[in-house]
């Protein structure tokens, strides 16, 4: 009623914590009291699912964040291909001959071959027809419309499973190659003003790109489903209101901009909540911090190596000389016939303590012995001339 924000009945029977039963108004900080998009007296966040899709031709609905009520039901545009089976959507349902046979005859039932539809429905009687004409008489089916007349099945239960007033109509059709094929139809005794459940349902696929409409097999292009879907930028599908239902990360109405998905009719598709967003930001920051720390450590190590390796030219030459010559001194030569080394020896210093005699050779027949001395890291062969005793 006018002025009421909620209604939970009489005071004694009211169990709604959000509603004041006496005044029929919301309590305290309550924003809502009823509806699929109301929880704990508050509106559910935009994008919260409030109605799941019921089949491959139905679309889900989501809370808008502005009202406690779930948006009205929407579904795929008529003529849209079914996602799970070989058929087309019509009024939010994917109709097929197989599903209708299972409904009439139970598990294991399947559509009969095309010849059954053509032979039986060309009769134009209560057991085989394409509905009634303007005069109320049963109409014969043209060959192209045969699969839009009385449904013909095989297999399943012994009798129809839809009720006691339904009877089985069985027809044996001879084949040119020999043998017969059994076609099973259904006749239900109902009033003249009631639709015949034994007829193929409107919207059932009757060929490639074809659908049963008004007992005729017509092209699905009459629904302009492809023209409608073209405005959705290949990122969504067209619903029954001819509006785009966009994929999760694109915004209606044309799915050409980044957004939360859904449609103007069904609400936005749920996005990640704030907690997940916070965790994502923290992970990203920690990753960047770790990378920066590694770079700093590597840079410090590299700079240390560069500074410690800087030696003056003399130190570098000494290091290279030591590496080439090695720690051990070369062995002194054996008997040398030359009188002097490869280059003139430096003059002998006044102090003989800096010389170290390494070897001394003297033969009785030789009056000029040779000694080897070390001076400042170099070796010298010195031949001594001794005076003979007179």
C-alpha positions as YAML, in Angstrom:
chain: A
units: angstrom
residues:
- id: 1
  name: UNK
  ca: [0.00, 0.00, 0.00]
- id: 2
  name: UNK
  ca: [0.97, 3.64, -0.33]
- id: 3
  name: UNK
  ca: [3.56, 4.73, 2.21]
- id: 4
  name: UNK
  ca: [4.57, 1.18, 3.10]
- id: 5
  name: UNK
  ca: [8.21, 0.18, 2.72]
- id: 6
  name: UNK
  ca: [7.74, -3.43, 3.79]
- id: 7
  name: UNK
  ca: [5.11, -5.85, 5.01]
- id: 8
  name: UNK
  ca: [5.74, -8.75, 7.38]
- id: 9
  name: UNK
  ca: [2.20, -9.31, 8.64]
- id: 10
  name: UNK
  ca: [0.89, -8.77, 12.13]
- id: 11
  name: UNK
  ca: [3.19, -7.89, 15.00]
- id: 12
  name: UNK
  ca: [2.84, -11.35, 16.54]
- id: 13
  name: UNK
  ca: [3.78, -13.17, 13.35]
- id: 14
  name: UNK
  ca: [6.44, -10.81, 11.94]
- id: 15
  name: UNK
  ca: [9.86, -12.48, 11.84]
- id: 16
  name: UNK
  ca: [11.56, -10.03, 9.50]
- id: 17
  name: UNK
  ca: [14.33, -8.18, 11.40]
- id: 18
  name: UNK
  ca: [14.37, -5.36, 8.84]
- id: 19
  name: UNK
  ca: [10.68, -4.43, 8.95]
- id: 20
  name: UNK
  ca: [8.63, -2.65, 11.60]
- id: 21
  name: UNK
  ca: [5.37, -4.60, 11.69]
- id: 22
  name: UNK
  ca: [3.45, -1.73, 13.29]
- id: 23
  name: UNK
  ca: [4.33, 1.00, 10.77]
- id: 24
  name: UNK
  ca: [5.30, -1.23, 7.81]
- id: 25
  name: UNK
  ca: [8.50, 0.78, 7.45]
- id: 26
  name: UNK
  ca: [12.16, -0.19, 7.50]
- id: 27
  name: UNK
  ca: [13.95, -0.34, 10.83]
- id: 28
  name: UNK
  ca: [16.96, 1.80, 11.70]
- id: 29
  name: UNK
  ca: [19.70, 1.57, 9.07]
- id: 30
  name: UNK
  ca: [17.86, -1.04, 7.03]
- id: 31
  name: UNK
  ca: [17.79, -0.34, 3.29]
- id: 32
  name: UNK
  ca: [15.60, -3.28, 2.30]
- id: 33
  name: UNK
  ca: [13.53, -6.05, 3.83]
- id: 34
  name: UNK
  ca: [12.57, -8.34, 0.95]
- id: 35
  name: UNK
  ca: [13.92, -9.53, -2.39]
- id: 36
  name: UNK
  ca: [16.58, -11.81, -3.83]
- id: 37
  name: UNK
  ca: [19.05, -8.92, -3.79]
- id: 38
  name: UNK
  ca: [18.52, -8.07, -0.11]
- id: 39
  name: UNK
  ca: [20.64, -9.62, 2.63]
- id: 40
  name: UNK
  ca: [20.88, -8.60, 6.29]
- id: 41
  name: UNK
  ca: [18.73, -5.55, 5.55]
- id: 42
  name: UNK
  ca: [21.26, -4.29, 2.98]
- id: 43
  name: UNK
  ca: [21.45, -4.43, -0.80]
- id: 44
  name: UNK
  ca: [23.69, -7.12, -2.22]
- id: 45
  name: UNK
  ca: [26.66, -5.84, -4.25]
- id: 46
  name: UNK
  ca: [26.14, -5.25, -7.95]
- id: 47
  name: UNK
  ca: [26.99, -8.38, -9.90]
- id: 48
  name: UNK
  ca: [25.75, -10.87, -7.29]
- id: 49
  name: UNK
  ca: [23.93, -13.72, -9.12]
- id: 50
  name: UNK
  ca: [20.22, -13.77, -8.29]
- id: 51
  name: UNK
  ca: [18.85, -16.13, -10.97]
- id: 52
  name: UNK
  ca: [20.87, -18.83, -12.71]
- id: 53
  name: UNK
  ca: [20.25, -19.78, -16.34]
- id: 54
  name: UNK
  ca: [17.86, -22.73, -16.60]
- id: 55
  name: UNK
  ca: [18.99, -24.06, -19.99]
- id: 56
  name: UNK
  ca: [21.27, -23.32, -22.92]
- id: 57
  name: UNK
  ca: [18.86, -20.66, -24.26]
- id: 58
  name: UNK
  ca: [18.39, -18.85, -20.95]
- id: 59
  name: UNK
  ca: [20.60, -16.04, -19.59]
- id: 60
  name: UNK
  ca: [21.51, -15.45, -15.93]
- id: 61
  name: UNK
  ca: [20.45, -12.36, -13.99]
- id: 62
  name: UNK
  ca: [22.48, -10.35, -11.45]
- id: 63
  name: UNK
  ca: [21.74, -7.82, -8.74]
- id: 64
  name: UNK
  ca: [22.18, -4.22, -9.86]
- id: 65
  name: UNK
  ca: [23.14, -2.82, -6.45]
- id: 66
  name: UNK
  ca: [20.30, -0.27, -6.61]
- id: 67
  name: UNK
  ca: [17.22, -2.41, -5.93]
- id: 68
  name: UNK
  ca: [16.44, -5.44, -3.73]
- id: 69
  name: UNK
  ca: [14.67, -7.18, -6.59]
- id: 70
  name: UNK
  ca: [16.23, -9.43, -9.21]
- id: 71
  name: UNK
  ca: [15.88, -8.15, -12.80]
- id: 72
  name: UNK
  ca: [13.21, -9.69, -15.02]
- id: 73
  name: UNK
  ca: [14.06, -12.93, -16.78]
- id: 74
  name: UNK
  ca: [15.81, -12.56, -20.13]
- id: 75
  name: UNK
  ca: [16.94, -15.18, -22.63]
- id: 76
  name: UNK
  ca: [18.65, -15.55, -25.98]
- id: 77
  name: UNK
  ca: [17.12, -13.97, -29.06]
- id: 78
  name: UNK
  ca: [14.79, -16.28, -31.03]
- id: 79
  name: UNK
  ca: [16.68, -18.10, -33.78]
- id: 80
  name: UNK
  ca: [19.98, -18.15, -31.87]
- id: 81
  name: UNK
  ca: [21.76, -21.51, -32.15]
- id: 82
  name: UNK
  ca: [21.57, -23.64, -29.00]
- id: 83
  name: UNK
  ca: [24.94, -24.03, -27.26]
- id: 84
  name: UNK
  ca: [24.60, -27.69, -26.22]
- id: 85
  name: UNK
  ca: [22.42, -29.42, -28.84]
- id: 86
  name: UNK
  ca: [21.63, -29.20, -32.53]
- id: 87
  name: UNK
  ca: [18.72, -26.79, -32.45]
- id: 88
  name: UNK
  ca: [17.54, -23.18, -32.24]
- id: 89
  name: UNK
  ca: [16.29, -21.10, -29.34]
- id: 90
  name: UNK
  ca: [12.65, -20.06, -29.21]
- id: 91
  name: UNK
  ca: [11.04, -18.32, -26.23]
- id: 92
  name: UNK
  ca: [14.07, -19.22, -24.13]
- id: 93
  name: UNK
  ca: [13.90, -22.97, -24.84]
- id: 94
  name: UNK
  ca: [15.90, -25.15, -27.21]
- id: 95
  name: UNK
  ca: [13.30, -27.30, -28.95]
- id: 96
  name: UNK
  ca: [14.28, -30.57, -30.68]
- id: 97
  name: UNK
  ca: [12.41, -33.60, -32.01]
- id: 98
  name: UNK
  ca: [14.47, -35.83, -29.73]
- id: 99
  name: UNK
  ca: [13.54, -33.98, -26.56]
- id: 100
  name: UNK
  ca: [9.86, -34.05, -27.49]
- id: 101
  name: UNK
  ca: [9.97, -37.82, -28.14]
- id: 102
  name: UNK
  ca: [11.54, -38.35, -24.70]
- id: 103
  name: UNK
  ca: [8.78, -36.22, -23.14]
- id: 104
  name: UNK
  ca: [6.06, -38.31, -24.83]
- id: 105
  name: UNK
  ca: [7.60, -41.79, -24.66]
- id: 106
  name: UNK
  ca: [10.20, -41.67, -21.91]
- id: 107
  name: UNK
  ca: [13.87, -42.57, -21.80]
- id: 108
  name: UNK
  ca: [15.26, -44.29, -24.90]
- id: 109
  name: UNK
  ca: [12.84, -42.64, -27.33]
- id: 110
  name: UNK
  ca: [14.17, -40.92, -30.45]
- id: 111
  name: UNK
  ca: [12.79, -39.32, -33.63]
- id: 112
  name: UNK
  ca: [11.68, -41.66, -36.41]
- id: 113
  name: UNK
  ca: [13.23, -41.41, -39.91]
- id: 114
  name: UNK
  ca: [12.02, -38.63, -42.20]
- id: 115
  name: UNK
  ca: [9.87, -41.00, -44.26]
- id: 116
  name: UNK
  ca: [7.60, -41.48, -41.23]
- id: 117
  name: UNK
  ca: [6.89, -37.75, -41.01]
- id: 118
  name: UNK
  ca: [6.24, -37.50, -44.75]
- id: 119
  name: UNK
  ca: [3.90, -40.51, -45.06]
- id: 120
  name: UNK
  ca: [1.91, -40.04, -41.84]
- id: 121
  name: UNK
  ca: [1.47, -36.25, -41.97]
- id: 122
  name: UNK
  ca: [0.42, -36.19, -45.62]
- id: 123
  name: UNK
  ca: [-2.87, -37.86, -44.63]
- id: 124
  name: UNK
  ca: [-4.54, -34.77, -43.21]
- id: 125
  name: UNK
  ca: [-6.48, -36.69, -40.53]
- id: 126
  name: UNK
  ca: [-6.48, -36.65, -36.69]
- id: 127
  name: UNK
  ca: [-3.44, -38.95, -36.63]
- id: 128
  name: UNK
  ca: [-1.31, -37.19, -39.23]
- id: 129
  name: UNK
  ca: [-1.63, -33.52, -40.09]
- id: 130
  name: UNK
  ca: [-0.13, -30.03, -39.95]
- id: 131
  name: UNK
  ca: [-2.81, -28.57, -37.73]
- id: 132
  name: UNK
  ca: [-6.15, -27.21, -38.83]
- id: 133
  name: UNK
  ca: [-7.01, -24.81, -41.60]
- id: 134
  name: UNK
  ca: [-9.26, -21.76, -41.41]
- id: 135
  name: UNK
  ca: [-12.35, -23.95, -41.72]
- id: 136
  name: UNK
  ca: [-11.31, -26.13, -38.77]
- id: 137
  name: UNK
  ca: [-10.39, -29.13, -40.91]
- id: 138
  name: UNK
  ca: [-7.14, -31.09, -40.51]
- id: 139
  name: UNK
  ca: [-4.57, -29.84, -43.00]
- id: 140
  name: UNK
  ca: [-2.23, -32.04, -44.99]
- id: 141
  name: UNK
  ca: [1.49, -31.35, -44.65]
- id: 142
  name: UNK
  ca: [3.52, -30.42, -47.67]
- id: 143
  name: UNK
  ca: [6.72, -32.49, -47.96]
- id: 144
  name: UNK
  ca: [8.88, -29.53, -46.88]
- id: 145
  name: UNK
  ca: [6.68, -29.00, -43.79]
- id: 146
  name: UNK
  ca: [6.30, -32.67, -42.80]
- id: 147
  name: UNK
  ca: [8.59, -32.37, -39.75]
- id: 148
  name: UNK
  ca: [6.34, -29.63, -38.36]
- id: 149
  name: UNK
  ca: [3.22, -31.84, -38.15]
- id: 150
  name: UNK
  ca: [2.53, -34.76, -35.79]
- id: 151
  name: UNK
  ca: [5.69, -35.91, -34.02]
- id: 152
  name: UNK
  ca: [6.85, -39.40, -35.06]
- id: 153
  name: UNK
  ca: [9.08, -41.40, -32.71]
- id: 154
  name: UNK
  ca: [10.67, -44.80, -32.15]
- id: 155
  name: UNK
  ca: [11.59, -46.68, -28.97]
- id: 156
  name: UNK
  ca: [10.77, -45.68, -25.41]
- id: 157
  name: UNK
  ca: [7.87, -47.03, -23.33]
- id: 158
  name: UNK
  ca: [5.03, -49.24, -24.60]
- id: 159
  name: UNK
  ca: [2.57, -46.36, -24.31]
- id: 160
  name: UNK
  ca: [2.83, -42.58, -23.99]
- id: 161
  name: UNK
  ca: [3.93, -41.38, -20.56]
- id: 162
  name: UNK
  ca: [2.17, -37.99, -20.61]
- id: 163
  name: UNK
  ca: [-1.20, -39.14, -19.21]
- id: 164
  name: UNK
  ca: [-4.02, -41.66, -19.33]
- id: 165
  name: UNK
  ca: [-5.93, -39.81, -22.06]
- id: 166
  name: UNK
  ca: [-3.04, -40.25, -24.54]
- id: 167
  name: UNK
  ca: [-3.01, -43.19, -26.94]
- id: 168
  name: UNK
  ca: [-0.36, -44.57, -29.29]
- id: 169
  name: UNK
  ca: [-0.87, -44.35, -33.04]
- id: 170
  name: UNK
  ca: [1.45, -46.84, -34.76]
- id: 171
  name: UNK
  ca: [2.00, -46.92, -38.50]
- id: 172
  name: UNK
  ca: [3.98, -49.54, -40.44]
- id: 173
  name: UNK
  ca: [5.50, -48.16, -43.62]
- id: 174
  name: UNK
  ca: [6.90, -50.55, -46.25]
- id: 175
  name: UNK
  ca: [10.37, -49.78, -47.62]
- id: 176
  name: UNK
  ca: [11.41, -50.10, -51.25]
- id: 177
  name: UNK
  ca: [14.38, -52.28, -50.33]
- id: 178
  name: UNK
  ca: [12.08, -54.58, -48.38]
- id: 179
  name: UNK
  ca: [10.88, -54.72, -44.82]
- id: 180
  name: UNK
  ca: [8.85, -52.21, -42.85]
- id: 181
  name: UNK
  ca: [9.54, -49.34, -40.51]
- id: 182
  name: UNK
  ca: [7.46, -48.62, -37.41]
- id: 183
  name: UNK
  ca: [6.37, -45.02, -36.79]
- id: 184
  name: UNK
  ca: [4.84, -44.10, -33.43]
- id: 185
  name: UNK
  ca: [2.62, -41.06, -33.00]
- id: 186
  name: UNK
  ca: [0.45, -39.85, -30.14]
- id: 187
  name: UNK
  ca: [-3.17, -38.77, -30.02]
- id: 188
  name: UNK
  ca: [-4.44, -37.01, -26.91]
- id: 189
  name: UNK
  ca: [-8.16, -36.58, -26.30]
- id: 190
  name: UNK
  ca: [-8.58, -32.92, -25.45]
- id: 191
  name: UNK
  ca: [-11.07, -30.21, -26.25]
- id: 192
  name: UNK
  ca: [-11.02, -28.52, -29.63]
- id: 193
  name: UNK
  ca: [-9.71, -25.34, -28.04]
- id: 194
  name: UNK
  ca: [-6.67, -27.07, -26.53]
- id: 195
  name: UNK
  ca: [-3.34, -27.40, -28.37]
- id: 196
  name: UNK
  ca: [-2.44, -30.92, -29.43]
- id: 197
  name: UNK
  ca: [0.66, -32.11, -27.44]
- id: 198
  name: UNK
  ca: [1.25, -34.67, -30.19]
- id: 199
  name: UNK
  ca: [2.18, -31.92, -32.67]
- id: 200
  name: UNK
  ca: [5.78, -30.81, -33.17]
- id: 201
  name: UNK
  ca: [6.40, -27.78, -30.95]
- id: 202
  name: UNK
  ca: [6.87, -24.32, -32.45]
- id: 203
  name: UNK
  ca: [10.55, -23.39, -32.67]
- id: 204
  name: UNK
  ca: [11.74, -26.96, -33.35]
- id: 205
  name: UNK
  ca: [14.54, -27.28, -35.89]
- id: 206
  name: UNK
  ca: [13.25, -28.82, -39.12]
- id: 207
  name: UNK
  ca: [16.39, -28.43, -41.25]
- id: 208
  name: UNK
  ca: [19.64, -26.50, -41.50]
- id: 209
  name: UNK
  ca: [18.78, -22.87, -40.80]
- id: 210
  name: UNK
  ca: [15.08, -23.82, -40.62]
- id: 211
  name: UNK
  ca: [12.52, -23.76, -37.78]
- id: 212
  name: UNK
  ca: [8.87, -24.79, -37.38]
- id: 213
  name: UNK
  ca: [6.63, -21.69, -37.25]
- id: 214
  name: UNK
  ca: [2.86, -21.81, -37.78]
- id: 215
  name: UNK
  ca: [3.17, -25.46, -38.90]
- id: 216
  name: UNK
  ca: [5.57, -24.47, -41.65]
- id: 217
  name: UNK
  ca: [9.33, -25.04, -41.92]
- id: 218
  name: UNK
  ca: [10.67, -21.50, -42.22]
- id: 219
  name: UNK
  ca: [14.09, -19.87, -42.39]
- id: 220
  name: UNK
  ca: [15.40, -18.57, -39.04]
- id: 221
  name: UNK
  ca: [16.64, -15.44, -40.81]
- id: 222
  name: UNK
  ca: [13.18, -13.93, -40.28]
- id: 223
  name: UNK
  ca: [14.25, -13.22, -36.68]
- id: 224
  name: UNK
  ca: [17.27, -11.14, -37.79]
- id: 225
  name: UNK
  ca: [19.34, -12.70, -35.01]
- id: 226
  name: UNK
  ca: [22.62, -12.20, -36.87]
- id: 227
  name: UNK
  ca: [21.90, -8.53, -37.53]
- id: 228
  name: UNK
  ca: [21.15, -8.05, -33.84]
- id: 229
  name: UNK
  ca: [24.31, -9.85, -32.71]
- id: 230
  name: UNK
  ca: [26.44, -7.77, -35.11]
- id: 231
  name: UNK
  ca: [26.08, -4.69, -32.89]
- id: 232
  name: UNK
  ca: [27.63, -6.59, -29.92]
- id: 233
  name: UNK
  ca: [31.20, -6.25, -31.27]
- id: 234
  name: UNK
  ca: [31.72, -10.06, -31.28]
- id: 235
  name: UNK
  ca: [31.92, -9.92, -27.47]
- id: 236
  name: UNK
  ca: [28.35, -10.80, -26.57]
- id: 237
  name: UNK
  ca: [25.01, -12.24, -27.67]
- id: 238
  name: UNK
  ca: [21.63, -10.70, -28.36]
- id: 239
  name: UNK
  ca: [18.82, -11.22, -25.82]
- id: 240
  name: UNK
  ca: [15.07, -11.32, -26.33]
- id: 241
  name: UNK
  ca: [14.88, -7.54, -25.87]
- id: 242
  name: UNK
  ca: [17.37, -7.15, -28.72]
- id: 243
  name: UNK
  ca: [20.01, -5.83, -26.31]
- id: 244
  name: UNK
  ca: [23.58, -7.11, -26.05]
- id: 245
  name: UNK
  ca: [24.47, -9.46, -23.20]
- id: 246
  name: UNK
  ca: [28.23, -8.82, -22.98]
- id: 247
  name: UNK
  ca: [31.08, -11.04, -21.87]
- id: 248
  name: UNK
  ca: [32.51, -10.55, -18.37]
- id: 249
  name: UNK
  ca: [35.02, -7.78, -19.10]
- id: 250
  name: UNK
  ca: [33.01, -5.70, -21.57]
- id: 251
  name: UNK
  ca: [30.31, -3.13, -20.95]
- id: 252
  name: UNK
  ca: [26.82, -2.89, -22.43]
- id: 253
  name: UNK
  ca: [25.13, -1.65, -24.48]
- id: 254
  name: UNK
  ca: [27.49, -2.60, -27.34]
- id: 255
  name: UNK
  ca: [30.33, -4.54, -25.62]
- id: 256
  name: UNK
  ca: [32.85, -2.17, -27.19]
- id: 257
  name: UNK
  ca: [34.27, -0.73, -23.97]
- id: 258
  name: UNK
  ca: [35.84, -2.29, -20.89]
- id: 259
  name: UNK
  ca: [33.26, -2.99, -18.19]
- id: 260
  name: UNK
  ca: [31.53, -5.54, -15.98]
- id: 261
  name: UNK
  ca: [29.64, -7.58, -18.59]
- id: 262
  name: UNK
  ca: [25.94, -8.48, -18.62]
- id: 263
  name: UNK
  ca: [23.27, -6.30, -20.17]
- id: 264
  name: UNK
  ca: [21.09, -3.30, -19.42]
- id: 265
  name: UNK
  ca: [18.32, -5.83, -18.70]
- id: 266
  name: UNK
  ca: [20.06, -8.48, -16.57]
- id: 267
  name: UNK
  ca: [22.54, -6.42, -14.52]
- id: 268
  name: UNK
  ca: [26.36, -6.58, -14.49]
- id: 269
  name: UNK
  ca: [28.26, -9.84, -14.17]
- id: 270
  name: UNK
  ca: [29.99, -10.14, -10.78]
- id: 271
  name: UNK
  ca: [33.57, -8.88, -10.62]
- id: 272
  name: UNK
  ca: [36.33, -9.61, -8.06]
- id: 273
  name: UNK
  ca: [35.52, -8.25, -4.59]
- id: 274
  name: UNK
  ca: [37.68, -5.74, -2.73]
- id: 275
  name: UNK
  ca: [39.49, -8.40, -0.70]
- id: 276
  name: UNK
  ca: [40.72, -10.17, -3.81]
- id: 277
  name: UNK
  ca: [41.73, -6.81, -5.26]
- id: 278
  name: UNK
  ca: [43.70, -5.95, -2.10]
- id: 279
  name: UNK
  ca: [45.48, -9.30, -2.15]
- id: 280
  name: UNK
  ca: [46.37, -8.78, -5.81]
- id: 281
  name: UNK
  ca: [47.82, -5.34, -5.12]
- id: 282
  name: UNK
  ca: [49.86, -6.64, -2.16]
- id: 283
  name: UNK
  ca: [51.26, -9.51, -4.23]
- id: 284
  name: UNK
  ca: [52.24, -7.09, -7.00]
- id: 285
  name: UNK
  ca: [53.95, -4.72, -4.53]
- id: 286
  name: UNK
  ca: [55.87, -7.55, -2.83]
- id: 287
  name: UNK
  ca: [57.00, -8.83, -6.22]
- id: 288
  name: UNK
  ca: [58.29, -5.38, -7.20]
- id: 289
  name: UNK
  ca: [60.02, -4.97, -3.81]
- id: 290
  name: UNK
  ca: [61.76, -8.33, -4.17]
- id: 291
  name: UNK
  ca: [62.92, -7.49, -7.68]
- id: 292
  name: UNK
  ca: [64.30, -4.12, -6.52]
- id: 293
  name: UNK
  ca: [66.17, -5.79, -3.63]
- id: 294
  name: UNK
  ca: [67.79, -8.33, -5.94]
- id: 295
  name: UNK
  ca: [68.87, -5.56, -8.33]
- id: 296
  name: UNK
  ca: [70.41, -3.56, -5.46]
- id: 297
  name: UNK
  ca: [72.35, -6.57, -4.13]
- id: 298
  name: UNK
  ca: [73.68, -7.45, -7.57]
- id: 299
  name: UNK
  ca: [74.64, -3.84, -8.25]
- id: 300
  name: UNK
  ca: [76.49, -3.57, -4.92]
- id: 301
  name: UNK
  ca: [78.40, -6.79, -5.62]
- id: 302
  name: UNK
  ca: [79.31, -5.63, -9.11]
- id: 303
  name: UNK
  ca: [80.56, -2.26, -7.87]
- id: 304
  name: UNK
  ca: [82.65, -3.98, -5.21]
- id: 305
  name: UNK
  ca: [84.30, -6.16, -7.80]
- id: 306
  name: UNK
  ca: [85.01, -3.17, -10.00]
- id: 307
  name: UNK
  ca: [86.65, -1.17, -7.19]
- id: 308
  name: UNK
  ca: [88.71, -4.06, -5.78]
- id: 309
  name: UNK
  ca: [90.01, -4.91, -9.22]
- id: 310
  name: UNK
  ca: [91.38, -1.41, -9.81]
- id: 311
  name: UNK
  ca: [95.21, -1.69, -9.41]
- id: 312
  name: UNK
  ca: [97.87, 0.71, -10.51]
- id: 313
  name: UNK
  ca: [99.86, -0.33, -13.57]
- id: 314
  name: UNK
  ca: [102.92, -1.43, -11.52]
- id: 315
  name: UNK
  ca: [100.83, -3.74, -9.31]
- id: 316
  name: UNK
  ca: [99.14, -5.25, -12.34]
- id: 317
  name: UNK
  ca: [102.51, -5.87, -14.03]
- id: 318
  name: UNK
  ca: [103.88, -7.49, -10.88]
- id: 319
  name: UNK
  ca: [100.82, -9.72, -10.59]
- id: 320
  name: UNK
  ca: [101.05, -10.79, -14.21]
- id: 321
  name: UNK
  ca: [104.82, -11.41, -13.91]
- id: 322
  name: UNK
  ca: [104.32, -13.55, -10.81]
- id: 323
  name: UNK
  ca: [101.59, -15.53, -12.53]
- id: 324
  name: UNK
  ca: [103.83, -16.24, -15.53]
- id: 325
  name: UNK
  ca: [107.13, -16.97, -13.78]
- id: 326
  name: UNK
  ca: [105.65, -18.94, -10.91]
- id: 327
  name: UNK
  ca: [106.95, -19.19, -7.33]
- id: 328
  name: UNK
  ca: [109.87, -21.55, -7.92]
- id: 329
  name: UNK
  ca: [113.22, -20.42, -9.28]
- id: 330
  name: UNK
  ca: [114.61, -22.00, -12.44]
- id: 331
  name: UNK
  ca: [117.26, -24.63, -12.08]
- id: 332
  name: UNK
  ca: [120.82, -23.40, -12.56]
- id: 333
  name: UNK
  ca: [122.48, -24.52, -15.70]
- id: 334
  name: UNK
  ca: [125.05, -27.25, -15.64]
- id: 335
  name: UNK
  ca: [128.51, -26.70, -16.99]
- id: 336
  name: UNK
  ca: [128.40, -23.63, -19.14]
- id: 337
  name: UNK
  ca: [131.03, -22.98, -21.72]
- id: 338
  name: UNK
  ca: [130.12, -19.37, -22.26]
- id: 339
  name: UNK
  ca: [132.16, -16.79, -20.52]
- id: 340
  name: UNK
  ca: [129.28, -14.37, -19.80]
- id: 341
  name: UNK
  ca: [125.47, -14.38, -19.61]
- id: 342
  name: UNK
  ca: [123.22, -13.34, -22.44]
- id: 343
  name: UNK
  ca: [123.68, -9.72, -21.43]
- id: 344
  name: UNK
  ca: [126.58, -8.09, -19.53]
- id: 345
  name: UNK
  ca: [126.42, -8.64, -15.80]
- id: 346
  name: UNK
  ca: [126.11, -5.58, -13.62]
- id: 347
  name: UNK
  ca: [129.23, -4.53, -11.68]
- id: 348
  name: UNK
  ca: [129.78, -6.30, -8.44]
- id: 349
  name: UNK
  ca: [128.71, -4.25, -5.43]
- id: 350
  name: UNK
  ca: [131.06, -3.47, -2.61]
- id: 351
  name: UNK
  ca: [129.13, -5.62, -0.20]
- id: 352
  name: UNK
  ca: [129.34, -9.29, -1.00]
- id: 353
  name: UNK
  ca: [126.47, -10.17, 1.32]
- id: 354
  name: UNK
  ca: [123.94, -9.62, -1.41]
- id: 355
  name: UNK
  ca: [125.47, -12.44, -3.47]
- id: 356
  name: UNK
  ca: [124.50, -15.99, -2.92]
- id: 357
  name: UNK
  ca: [126.69, -18.66, -4.40]
- id: 358
  name: UNK
  ca: [124.54, -21.37, -5.81]
- id: 359
  name: UNK
  ca: [127.12, -23.69, -7.39]
- id: 360
  name: UNK
  ca: [130.83, -23.80, -7.95]
- id: 361
  name: UNK
  ca: [132.60, -26.09, -10.31]
- id: 362
  name: UNK
  ca: [136.30, -26.70, -10.54]
- id: 363
  name: UNK
  ca: [138.27, -29.29, -12.32]
- id: 364
  name: UNK
  ca: [141.85, -30.08, -11.59]
- id: 365
  name: UNK
  ca: [142.74, -29.41, -15.16]
- id: 366
  name: UNK
  ca: [140.78, -26.19, -15.22]
- id: 367
  name: UNK
  ca: [142.42, -23.07, -13.84]
- id: 368
  name: UNK
  ca: [139.29, -20.96, -14.49]
- id: 369
  name: UNK
  ca: [136.40, -22.22, -12.32]
- id: 370
  name: UNK
  ca: [132.82, -20.92, -12.84]
- id: 371
  name: UNK
  ca: [130.48, -19.99, -10.02]
- id: 372
  name: UNK
  ca: [126.74, -19.15, -10.22]
- id: 373
  name: UNK
  ca: [125.47, -16.27, -8.12]
- id: 374
  name: UNK
  ca: [121.98, -14.84, -7.45]
- id: 375
  name: UNK
  ca: [121.58, -11.10, -7.40]
- id: 376
  name: UNK
  ca: [118.23, -9.34, -7.07]
- id: 377
  name: UNK
  ca: [116.34, -12.35, -8.30]
- id: 378
  name: UNK
  ca: [118.60, -13.01, -11.29]
- id: 379
  name: UNK
  ca: [121.30, -15.65, -11.82]
- id: 380
  name: UNK
  ca: [124.80, -14.91, -13.14]
- id: 381
  name: UNK
  ca: [127.65, -17.24, -14.17]
- id: 382
  name: UNK
  ca: [131.04, -15.80, -13.20]
- id: 383
  name: UNK
  ca: [134.33, -17.27, -14.37]
- id: 384
  name: UNK
  ca: [137.20, -16.78, -12.00]
- id: 385
  name: UNK
  ca: [140.75, -16.50, -13.18]
- id: 386
  name: UNK
  ca: [143.07, -17.75, -10.48]
- id: 387
  name: UNK
  ca: [146.80, -17.16, -10.42]
- id: 388
  name: UNK
  ca: [148.91, -20.27, -10.24]
- id: 389
  name: UNK
  ca: [151.48, -20.60, -7.51]
- id: 390
  name: UNK
  ca: [154.91, -19.82, -8.71]
...
